[in-house]
Amino acid sequence: MNNSKNKTGKIILIGAGPGDVSLLTLQGKSWLQKAEVILYDHLVNEDLLRFTQKKTEIFYVGKKEGVASLEQEKINSLLIKKAQEGKVVVRLKGGDPFIFGRGGEEIQAAKKSNIPFLVVPGVTSVTGVAAYAGIPLTHRHLSSTLSVITGSNEKNQGDIHIDWEKIASRSGTLVFLMGARKLPLIVEKLMKFGKSPDTPIAVIQWGTTARQKTWKGTLSTIGEKTSKEKISPPALTIIGEVVNLKPEIEWYEHLPLFGKSIVVTRKGDQAEGMIERLGELGAEPVFFPVIETVAPEDWATLDEALNNISRYDGLIFTSVNGVRFFFQRLKETQQDIRNLKNLRVYTIGPKTAEAVRDLGICVDVVPEDFVAESLIESIGKEKITGQRFLIPRAAVAREILPETLRDMGAQVDIAPAYQTILPKPKSDAFSKRLQSGDIDVLTFTSSSTVKNFLELTGKSLFEKVKKTRIACIGPITAETAKNAGLNVDILPKEYTVPALLEAIEDYYKP
């Protein structure tokens, strides 16, 4: 039953930061997780949508420099309409919403309609992009003042409505936002009103992302340096002596995977560690989950096994998901975890073993290699004839483990503990990036991720996928990729996510 009519809605204005997902504030993330409706802009990194609920309504209101796909008045109306329905409405804006972001106008509209509101500041591109470019905006020996100026002109007039004479006379650092297309005009006006032609200038495009690019020169030379390249938004321009500090302080552009866009296909709750590490290495993690795990269609088989757990000698977990759903069902059916005390516990992979140990249960066997074949070899060293094993796993999985154990004389029961389904992408942004060739590496951590990825992207993008570097966690996944017609470029020696990321880093070493 929907009680939204009896609930007071609210509007949450959130600054999404300049591009890097990790620059979102903790409070911003918390509200995204609670949001029932989200309206987001063009410059918002769509990977932020991974923090939202499955049922959240999402509206793209695409405000670009000088162009809005939805007029501001209509955006205001939509915000108010959804809040009046009793919903938590998040307005997600690039950078900080109160710095040339029209956040003030949207809050005024909420106030006028008596809608409760809350503002979550964001890391503005002014400071975020400058920091990632290695340019301190102030320095006690070079600049003690900072001026932030909009370079945008939404009426498409030739001039920008600022007092050029006053701006040119300032001795500190000047920062122009949204002025990529007005760069020649900005340079011309500053020199015309007295700013020295030798004044250092840096133009940073797509700052804080793997696409970050910097052009550096002086007011008199920057035009020549950028004339052969099209500088398109988003771009930030820094003018002043602090620009000369960039060679000493720059760091982001020297990280080992800087400039690489690397796709993470793991499901949401398992992807965060991988995403975080890629960010630390300077890559742009592109989140595109191709698997969603849900409860099996029928719990009957697992419930029967839990009710008769004493008849088993061994319990085999092949994945973290198997552990999670098994123990969740154990709790739901009010079974006593102490009933497992006489079972030998086997796991494939250290993460699976860790998930079991976190529950206070000892793991007896973890094979050296993290594949079913290695576990079979380990179990084969034991006398298992006549012994009975339970394998809680996905409804559909490789059969080599149970079949081989049966051939060795064991009894094996397979109990579906979960099933994997195809998630529905929240936008078509990823397909557009893949189509444009803006993806460097696709990572696959299981055969299912390979199959599901190809199904989600479709035949029309297959040639683009073939031309993209492929990184697989292990030989089984690699074989699936090869059988699908893909070339596997990166394969770690150890079949773990950390080893996979290390192999990607090694691949790009000079």
C-alpha positions as CSV (number, residue, x, y, z in Angstrom):
1,M,0.0,0.0,0.0
2,N,1.4,3.4,-1.0
3,N,1.2,5.9,1.9
4,S,3.0,8.7,0.0
5,K,-0.1,11.0,0.2
6,N,0.3,11.0,4.0
7,K,4.0,11.6,3.9
8,T,5.7,14.9,3.7
9,G,8.1,15.1,0.8
10,K,11.4,17.0,0.7
11,I,14.0,18.2,-1.7
12,I,17.7,17.4,-1.2
13,L,20.1,19.5,-3.2
14,I,23.4,17.7,-3.6
15,G,26.7,18.7,-5.1
16,A,28.0,15.7,-7.0
17,G,31.6,17.0,-7.2
18,P,33.6,17.7,-10.3
19,G,33.7,14.2,-11.8
20,D,35.6,11.6,-9.7
21,V,32.9,9.5,-8.0
22,S,35.0,9.2,-4.8
23,L,34.8,13.0,-4.3
24,L,31.1,12.7,-3.5
25,T,30.6,13.5,0.2
26,L,29.4,10.9,2.7
27,Q,26.2,12.8,3.3
28,G,25.6,13.0,-0.4
29,K,26.0,9.3,-0.8
30,S,23.7,8.7,2.1
31,W,20.9,10.7,0.6
32,L,21.4,9.1,-2.8
33,Q,20.7,5.7,-1.1
34,K,17.5,7.1,0.4
35,A,16.3,9.0,-2.7
36,E,12.9,8.0,-4.2
37,V,13.4,10.5,-7.1
38,I,16.6,11.9,-8.7
39,L,17.0,14.7,-11.2
40,Y,20.6,14.9,-12.4
41,D,22.6,17.2,-14.8
42,H,24.8,16.6,-17.8
43,L,28.1,17.0,-15.9
44,V,27.2,14.5,-13.2
45,N,29.1,11.3,-13.4
46,E,26.4,8.7,-14.1
47,D,28.4,6.1,-12.1
48,L,26.9,7.9,-9.0
49,L,23.6,6.3,-9.9
50,R,25.0,2.9,-8.6
51,F,24.3,4.2,-5.1
52,T,20.5,4.5,-5.7
53,Q,17.7,2.1,-5.0
54,K,16.4,-0.2,-7.7
55,K,13.0,1.4,-7.5
56,T,14.2,5.1,-7.6
57,E,12.7,7.3,-10.4
58,I,15.6,8.9,-12.3
59,F,15.3,11.9,-14.6
60,Y,18.0,13.3,-16.8
61,V,17.6,17.1,-17.0
62,G,20.8,17.5,-19.0
63,K,21.9,21.1,-18.4
64,K,25.0,21.7,-20.6
65,E,26.9,25.0,-21.0
66,G,24.5,27.4,-22.4
67,V,21.9,24.7,-23.3
68,A,19.3,23.0,-21.1
69,S,17.4,20.0,-22.3
70,L,14.8,21.0,-19.8
71,E,14.1,24.6,-19.0
72,Q,14.9,25.7,-15.4
73,E,11.3,26.6,-14.7
74,K,10.2,23.0,-15.8
75,I,13.0,21.5,-13.6
76,N,11.7,23.5,-10.6
77,S,8.1,22.4,-11.3
78,L,9.2,18.7,-11.5
79,L,11.1,19.0,-8.3
80,I,8.0,20.4,-6.5
81,K,5.6,18.0,-8.1
82,K,7.5,15.0,-7.0
83,A,8.0,16.4,-3.5
84,Q,4.3,17.1,-3.2
85,E,3.7,13.4,-3.9
86,G,5.4,12.8,-0.5
87,K,8.7,11.6,-2.0
88,V,12.4,12.2,-1.1
89,V,13.6,14.1,-4.2
90,V,17.3,14.5,-4.8
91,R,18.5,17.3,-7.2
92,L,22.0,16.1,-8.2
93,K,24.2,18.8,-9.6
94,G,27.9,18.8,-10.8
95,G,30.4,20.5,-8.5
96,D,28.8,22.6,-5.8
97,P,25.2,23.5,-6.3
98,F,25.7,27.1,-5.1
99,I,28.6,28.0,-7.4
100,F,27.2,28.9,-10.8
101,G,24.8,26.0,-10.5
102,R,21.4,27.7,-10.0
103,G,21.0,25.8,-6.8
104,G,19.8,29.0,-5.1
105,E,17.0,29.4,-7.7
106,E,15.8,25.8,-7.1
107,I,15.7,26.3,-3.3
108,Q,13.8,29.5,-3.7
109,A,11.2,27.6,-5.7
110,A,11.0,25.0,-3.0
111,K,10.7,27.6,-0.3
112,K,7.9,29.4,-2.2
113,S,5.9,26.1,-2.4
114,N,6.5,25.3,1.3
115,I,8.6,22.2,0.5
116,P,11.1,21.2,3.1
117,F,14.7,21.2,1.8
118,L,18.2,20.4,2.7
119,V,21.5,21.4,1.0
120,V,24.5,19.1,0.8
121,P,27.6,21.0,-0.5
122,G,29.8,19.4,-3.0
123,V,33.5,19.6,-4.0
124,T,33.5,22.4,-6.5
125,S,35.4,22.1,-9.7
126,V,37.3,25.2,-8.7
127,T,39.2,23.4,-6.0
128,G,38.8,19.8,-7.2
129,V,40.1,20.2,-10.7
130,A,42.9,22.5,-9.6
131,A,44.1,20.0,-7.1
132,Y,44.0,17.1,-9.6
133,A,45.9,19.2,-12.0
134,G,48.6,19.9,-9.4
135,I,48.0,23.7,-9.3
136,P,47.5,25.3,-5.8
137,L,45.1,28.2,-6.3
138,T,46.8,30.2,-3.5
139,H,50.5,30.2,-2.4
140,R,51.9,32.6,0.2
141,H,54.8,33.6,-2.2
142,L,52.7,33.9,-5.4
143,S,49.0,34.5,-4.7
144,S,47.0,35.6,-1.7
145,T,43.7,36.2,-3.5
146,L,41.3,34.1,-5.7
147,S,38.7,35.2,-8.1
148,V,36.1,32.8,-9.6
149,I,34.4,34.0,-12.8
150,T,31.8,32.4,-15.0
151,G,32.9,32.2,-18.7
152,S,29.5,31.0,-19.8
153,N,27.0,33.2,-21.6
154,E,23.6,31.5,-21.9
155,K,22.3,34.2,-24.3
156,N,25.0,33.3,-26.8
157,Q,26.2,36.9,-27.0
158,G,29.7,37.6,-28.1
159,D,30.8,39.2,-24.8
160,I,30.8,38.0,-21.3
161,H,29.1,40.4,-18.8
162,I,32.0,41.1,-16.5
163,D,34.1,44.2,-15.7
164,W,37.2,43.2,-17.7
165,E,39.2,46.2,-16.5
166,K,38.8,45.3,-12.8
167,I,39.4,41.6,-13.4
168,A,42.6,42.3,-15.4
169,S,44.0,44.5,-12.6
170,R,43.8,41.8,-10.0
171,S,47.1,40.3,-8.9
172,G,46.0,37.0,-7.6
173,T,44.7,33.8,-9.2
174,L,41.8,34.0,-11.7
175,V,39.6,30.9,-12.4
176,F,37.1,30.8,-15.2
177,L,34.4,28.2,-15.2
178,M,32.5,27.1,-18.2
179,G,34.6,29.2,-20.6
180,A,36.0,26.6,-23.0
181,R,34.5,28.1,-26.1
182,K,35.3,31.7,-24.9
183,L,39.0,31.1,-24.3
184,P,40.1,33.4,-27.2
185,L,37.8,36.1,-25.9
186,I,39.0,35.8,-22.3
187,V,42.7,36.0,-23.3
188,E,42.0,38.9,-25.6
189,K,40.1,41.0,-23.0
190,L,42.6,40.4,-20.2
191,M,45.6,41.5,-22.3
192,K,43.6,44.5,-23.7
193,F,43.0,45.8,-20.2
194,G,46.5,45.4,-19.0
195,K,47.2,41.8,-18.0
196,S,50.8,40.9,-19.0
197,P,51.0,38.6,-22.1
198,D,53.5,36.6,-20.1
199,T,50.9,35.6,-17.4
200,P,50.9,31.8,-17.0
201,I,47.6,30.1,-17.9
202,A,46.4,26.5,-17.8
203,V,43.3,25.0,-19.3
204,I,42.1,21.7,-17.8
205,Q,39.5,19.6,-19.6
206,W,37.5,16.8,-17.9
207,G,39.4,17.4,-14.6
208,T,39.4,14.7,-11.9
209,T,38.6,12.0,-14.5
210,A,40.7,9.6,-16.6
211,R,40.0,12.0,-19.5
212,Q,41.8,14.9,-17.8
213,K,44.0,16.9,-20.2
214,T,45.9,20.1,-19.5
215,W,47.2,22.8,-21.8
216,K,49.7,25.1,-20.3
217,G,51.2,28.3,-21.6
218,T,50.9,32.1,-21.3
219,L,48.2,34.5,-22.3
220,S,50.2,35.2,-25.5
221,T,50.9,31.5,-26.4
222,I,47.9,29.5,-25.2
223,G,45.9,30.3,-28.4
224,E,48.6,28.8,-30.6
225,K,49.0,25.8,-28.3
226,T,45.3,25.0,-28.4
227,S,44.5,26.1,-32.0
228,K,44.9,22.6,-33.4
229,E,42.8,21.0,-30.7
230,K,39.1,21.4,-29.9
231,I,38.7,22.3,-26.3
232,S,35.1,21.4,-25.4
233,P,33.3,21.6,-22.1
234,P,33.8,20.8,-19.3
235,A,36.9,22.9,-19.0
236,L,38.4,25.1,-16.2
237,T,40.9,27.9,-16.9
238,I,43.4,29.0,-14.2
239,I,45.4,32.2,-14.8
240,G,48.2,33.4,-12.5
241,E,51.7,32.6,-11.3
242,V,50.6,29.5,-9.4
243,V,50.3,27.7,-12.8
244,N,54.1,27.5,-12.9
245,L,54.0,25.2,-9.8
246,K,52.3,22.4,-11.8
247,P,55.5,20.6,-12.8
248,E,56.5,20.3,-9.1
249,I,53.1,19.4,-7.6
250,E,51.3,17.4,-10.3
251,W,50.5,13.9,-9.2
252,Y,47.2,12.6,-10.7
253,E,48.5,12.4,-14.2
254,H,51.5,10.3,-13.1
255,L,49.5,7.5,-11.5
256,P,50.1,4.2,-13.1
257,L,46.6,3.8,-14.7
258,F,45.9,7.5,-15.3
259,G,43.9,8.0,-18.5
260,K,42.5,4.5,-18.6
261,S,38.8,3.8,-18.4
262,I,38.3,0.4,-16.9
263,V,34.9,-1.3,-16.8
264,V,33.8,-3.2,-13.6
265,T,31.2,-5.8,-14.4
266,R,30.8,-7.2,-10.9
267,K,27.6,-6.8,-9.0
268,G,27.2,-3.7,-6.9
269,D,28.0,-5.0,-3.4
270,Q,31.1,-6.8,-4.6
271,A,32.4,-4.1,-6.9
272,E,33.3,-1.4,-4.4
273,G,36.7,-2.6,-3.4
274,M,37.7,-3.1,-7.0
275,I,36.4,0.4,-7.9
276,E,38.2,2.0,-5.0
277,R,41.5,0.4,-6.0
278,L,41.2,1.4,-9.6
279,G,40.7,5.0,-8.5
280,E,43.8,4.8,-6.3
281,L,45.8,3.7,-9.4
282,G,44.5,6.7,-11.4
283,A,42.0,4.9,-13.6
284,E,38.4,5.9,-14.2
285,P,36.3,3.0,-13.0
286,V,33.2,2.6,-15.1
287,F,30.6,0.6,-13.2
288,F,28.5,-1.6,-15.5
289,P,27.1,-4.5,-13.4
290,V,26.0,-7.4,-15.5
291,I,24.8,-9.7,-12.7
292,E,22.2,-9.4,-10.0
293,T,21.8,-12.1,-7.4
294,V,18.4,-12.8,-6.0
295,A,16.8,-15.6,-4.1
296,P,16.1,-18.9,-5.9
297,E,12.6,-19.5,-7.3
298,D,12.1,-22.2,-4.8
299,W,13.8,-22.7,-1.4
300,A,12.5,-26.3,-1.0
301,T,15.8,-28.1,-1.8
302,L,17.9,-26.0,0.5
303,D,15.3,-26.0,3.3
304,E,15.2,-29.8,3.1
305,A,19.0,-29.9,3.4
306,L,19.0,-27.5,6.3
307,N,16.4,-29.6,8.1
308,N,18.6,-32.7,7.7
309,I,22.0,-31.1,8.0
310,S,23.3,-33.8,10.3
311,R,23.4,-36.3,7.4
312,Y,26.2,-34.4,5.7
313,D,29.9,-34.8,6.2
314,G,31.1,-31.8,4.2
315,L,29.8,-28.3,3.2
316,I,31.2,-26.8,0.0
317,F,31.0,-23.0,-0.8
318,T,32.0,-22.0,-4.3
319,S,31.3,-18.2,-3.9
320,V,30.7,-15.4,-1.5
321,N,27.1,-15.3,-2.7
322,G,26.6,-18.9,-1.8
323,V,27.8,-18.1,1.7
324,R,25.6,-15.1,2.1
325,F,22.4,-16.7,0.9
326,F,23.0,-20.0,2.7
327,F,23.4,-18.3,6.1
328,Q,20.6,-15.9,5.4
329,R,18.3,-18.8,4.8
330,L,19.7,-20.6,7.9
331,K,18.6,-17.6,10.0
332,E,15.2,-17.2,8.3
333,T,14.3,-20.8,9.0
334,Q,15.5,-20.5,12.6
335,Q,18.1,-23.1,12.3
336,D,20.9,-23.3,14.9
337,I,24.3,-22.5,13.4
338,R,25.8,-24.9,15.9
339,N,24.3,-27.7,13.8
340,L,27.2,-27.2,11.4
341,K,29.9,-28.0,14.0
342,N,30.6,-31.5,12.8
343,L,30.8,-30.7,9.1
344,R,34.1,-30.1,7.2
345,V,33.9,-26.8,5.4
346,Y,35.5,-26.3,2.0
347,T,35.7,-23.1,0.0
348,I,37.0,-21.9,-3.4
349,G,39.0,-18.7,-3.1
350,P,40.2,-16.5,-0.1
351,K,37.2,-14.1,-0.3
352,T,34.8,-17.0,0.1
353,A,36.8,-18.4,3.0
354,E,36.9,-15.0,4.6
355,A,33.1,-14.7,4.4
356,V,32.7,-18.0,6.2
357,R,35.3,-17.1,8.9
358,D,33.5,-13.8,9.5
359,L,30.6,-15.8,10.7
360,G,32.8,-17.5,13.3
361,I,33.1,-20.8,11.4
362,C,36.4,-22.5,10.7
363,V,37.3,-23.4,7.1
364,D,39.0,-26.7,6.7
365,V,40.2,-26.6,3.1
366,V,41.0,-23.7,0.8
367,P,42.8,-25.0,-2.4
368,E,45.9,-23.3,-3.7
369,D,44.3,-22.4,-7.0
370,F,40.9,-20.8,-6.8
371,V,39.0,-23.0,-9.2
372,A,36.8,-26.1,-8.8
373,E,39.5,-28.3,-10.3
374,S,41.9,-27.4,-7.6
375,L,39.3,-28.1,-4.9
376,I,38.7,-31.5,-6.4
377,E,42.4,-32.2,-6.2
378,S,42.4,-31.2,-2.5
379,I,39.4,-33.3,-1.6
380,G,40.8,-36.2,-3.6
381,K,43.6,-36.5,-1.0
382,E,40.9,-37.4,1.5
383,K,38.9,-40.7,1.8
384,I,35.5,-39.5,0.6
385,T,33.9,-42.8,-0.6
386,G,30.4,-42.9,0.9
387,Q,30.7,-39.4,2.3
388,R,27.9,-36.9,1.7
389,F,28.5,-33.3,0.6
390,L,26.2,-30.3,0.3
391,I,26.9,-27.6,-2.2
392,P,24.8,-24.4,-1.8
393,R,25.3,-22.5,-5.0
394,A,23.7,-20.7,-7.9
395,A,20.8,-22.4,-9.6
396,V,22.9,-22.6,-12.8
397,A,26.6,-23.4,-12.5
398,R,29.4,-25.6,-13.8
399,E,28.8,-29.2,-13.1
400,I,32.4,-30.4,-13.0
401,L,32.7,-30.3,-9.2
402,P,29.7,-32.4,-8.2
403,E,30.1,-34.8,-11.1
404,T,33.8,-35.5,-10.3
405,L,33.1,-35.9,-6.6
406,R,30.4,-38.5,-7.5
407,D,32.8,-40.3,-9.7
408,M,35.2,-40.4,-6.7
409,G,32.5,-42.3,-4.7
410,A,30.9,-39.4,-2.8
411,Q,27.2,-38.5,-2.6
412,V,26.6,-34.8,-3.6
413,D,23.5,-32.8,-3.1
414,I,23.2,-29.5,-4.9
415,A,20.9,-26.9,-3.3
416,P,20.1,-23.7,-5.2
417,A,20.8,-20.9,-2.7
418,Y,20.5,-18.0,-5.2
419,Q,20.1,-17.3,-8.9
420,T,21.6,-14.7,-11.1
421,I,19.6,-12.4,-13.4
422,L,20.3,-9.7,-15.9
423,P,20.1,-6.2,-14.3
424,K,18.5,-3.4,-16.2
425,P,21.0,-0.5,-17.0
426,K,19.9,2.8,-15.4
427,S,21.0,4.8,-18.5
428,D,22.4,4.3,-22.0
429,A,25.6,6.2,-21.1
430,F,27.8,3.1,-21.1
431,S,26.7,2.0,-24.6
432,K,27.5,5.4,-25.9
433,R,31.0,5.3,-24.4
434,L,31.6,1.9,-25.8
435,Q,30.4,2.9,-29.2
436,S,32.7,5.9,-29.2
437,G,35.8,3.9,-28.3
438,D,36.1,5.6,-24.9
439,I,36.7,2.4,-23.0
440,D,40.2,0.9,-22.5
441,V,39.6,-2.3,-20.6
442,L,36.7,-4.7,-19.9
443,T,37.1,-6.8,-16.7
444,F,35.4,-10.1,-16.3
445,T,35.5,-12.0,-13.0
446,S,33.4,-15.1,-14.0
447,S,32.0,-16.8,-17.0
448,S,28.6,-15.4,-16.2
449,T,29.9,-11.8,-16.4
450,V,31.2,-12.5,-20.0
451,K,27.9,-14.1,-21.1
452,N,25.7,-11.4,-19.5
453,F,27.8,-8.5,-20.7
454,L,27.5,-9.7,-24.3
455,E,23.8,-10.2,-23.9
456,L,23.3,-6.7,-22.4
457,T,25.5,-4.9,-25.0
458,G,24.0,-6.8,-27.9
459,K,25.2,-7.8,-31.4
460,S,25.4,-4.2,-32.6
461,L,28.3,-3.4,-30.2
462,F,30.1,-6.7,-30.5
463,E,32.8,-5.4,-32.9
464,K,33.5,-2.6,-30.5
465,V,33.8,-5.1,-27.7
466,K,36.3,-7.2,-29.8
467,K,38.5,-4.1,-30.3
468,T,38.6,-3.4,-26.5
469,R,41.2,-5.0,-24.2
470,I,39.8,-7.9,-22.2
471,A,41.0,-8.8,-18.7
472,C,39.8,-12.1,-17.1
473,I,40.3,-13.2,-13.6
474,G,41.2,-16.8,-14.4
475,P,41.4,-19.5,-17.1
476,I,37.8,-20.6,-16.9
477,T,36.5,-17.0,-17.5
478,A,39.2,-16.5,-20.2
479,E,38.0,-19.7,-22.0
480,T,34.4,-18.5,-22.0
481,A,35.6,-15.1,-23.5
482,K,37.6,-16.8,-26.2
483,N,34.7,-19.2,-27.1
484,A,32.6,-16.1,-27.5
485,G,35.0,-14.7,-30.1
486,L,36.9,-12.3,-27.8
487,N,40.7,-11.9,-27.4
488,V,41.9,-12.0,-23.9
489,D,44.8,-9.6,-23.3
490,I,45.3,-9.7,-19.5
491,L,45.2,-12.9,-17.3
492,P,46.7,-12.9,-13.8
493,K,48.8,-15.8,-12.4
494,E,46.6,-15.8,-9.3
495,Y,42.8,-15.9,-9.7
496,T,41.9,-13.1,-7.5
497,V,40.6,-9.5,-8.0
498,P,43.8,-7.9,-6.5
499,A,45.9,-10.1,-8.8
500,L,43.7,-9.1,-11.7
501,L,44.2,-5.4,-11.0
502,E,48.0,-5.9,-10.6
503,A,48.1,-7.6,-14.0
504,I,46.3,-4.7,-15.6
505,E,48.8,-2.3,-14.0
506,D,51.7,-4.4,-15.3
507,Y,50.2,-4.5,-18.7
508,Y,50.4,-0.7,-19.0
509,K,53.9,-0.3,-17.5
510,P,56.3,1.3,-19.9
